[in-house]
Amino acid sequence: MRFLHFARSLALAASLCVAAVPAAHAEDVGTLTPGKIVAGVDANNKPYSYIDNGKMTGFDVELIRAIAAKLGLSADFRAQDFAGLLPSVANQQIDLAAGSISITKERLKMVDFSEGYLTGLLSVATLPDSTISSDVASVKGKRIGVVQGTIEDTYSDSYLPGAQIVRFPNLNAGFLALRNKYIDGYFVDKTLVEGLQGKYPQMNIADKLDISAVNLPAGFPVHKGNVKLETALNKTLGELVADGTWMKLYLQFHPGYPKPADLPPYAMKSGT
């Protein structure tokens, strides 16, 4: 019995030692809570961050899980509207935010970013009877929805001159406005448009007007001056690109898309 008690005590001590390893490592990479990385996400942002069968998933979400695993951390996701993500990072309520958040000079005034891990296209989603075409001049005078705080919101005046911009707190609110014809078009990430097309095929959502956003890659925003976490993210992202994890996740959440010609890291181009 004494030996059994000793063995149990030894096993418990060993388990506590193992559990302590991630916590010590977490302090080294600058997370708010030892052993855990807390990420804020928009839960209605498919394919980047969304709930499927009660579980948070998506390209960004699974990429963060892979990063956390590499760093010996657990990953905790907190759902909130997109517009609140950067303030939550800046106020140190979360470690980072995710959901295809583009790196811009304006955002860099509030937070720092990891290196870019994704680039893409922006698109104006419309109903089939819309007069909006591939000519950007066709949006003049039209009511175009954007999600507040996104790059579509920030750059709507320059990308869509003459349009009347209508702002929404999240993707679903704008989609309902489009469905009810409160707006003429919805300016969002092209991948999100394709997600809506797949989810609501009966609506015949069109995306005739595409705008390149290659100068504005997405990165993970972190608290200003958190060099430890930024460095850890960049290093781990590089490892996930090298071992094929990034590509596997990209193809999983972008079915039908070709393999990207260039791999991360992506840099923000000057002047953006």
ZICOR-V173196 format. One line per field, one symbol per residue. ss: DSSP state (H for helix, E for strand, C for the rest). burial: I if it has 24 or more other ideal C-beta (glycine too) atoms within 12 Angstrom, else O. A space follows every 50 residues. Layout:
ss = ???
burial = ???
//
This chain:
ss = CHHHHHHHHHHHHHHHHHHHHHHHHHHHCCCCECCEEEEEECCEECCCEE EECCEEECHHHHHHHHHHHHHCCEEEEEECCHHHHHHHHHCCCCCEEECC CECCHHHHCCCEECCECECCEEEEEECCCCCCCCCHHHHCCCEEEEECCC HHHHCHHHHCCCCEEEEECCHHHHHHHHHCCCCCEEEEEHHHHHHHHHHC HHHCCEEEEEEECCCCCECCEECCCCHHHHHHHHHHHHHHHHCCHHHHHH HHHCCCCCCCCCCCCECCCCCC
burial = OOOOOOOOOOOOOOOOOOOOOIOOIIOOIIIIOIIIIIIIIIIIIIIIII OOOOOIIIIIIIIIIIIIOIIIIIIIIIIIIIIIIIOIIIOOOIIIIIII IIIIOOIOOIIIIIIIIIIIIIIIIIIOOIOIOOOIOOIOOIIIIIIIII IIIIIIOOIIOOIOIIIIIIIIIIIOIIOOOOIIIIIIIIIIIIIIIOOO OOIOIIIIIIIOIOIIIIIIIIIOOIOOIIOIIIOIIOOIIOOOIIIOII OOIIOOOOOOOOIIIIOIOOOI
//
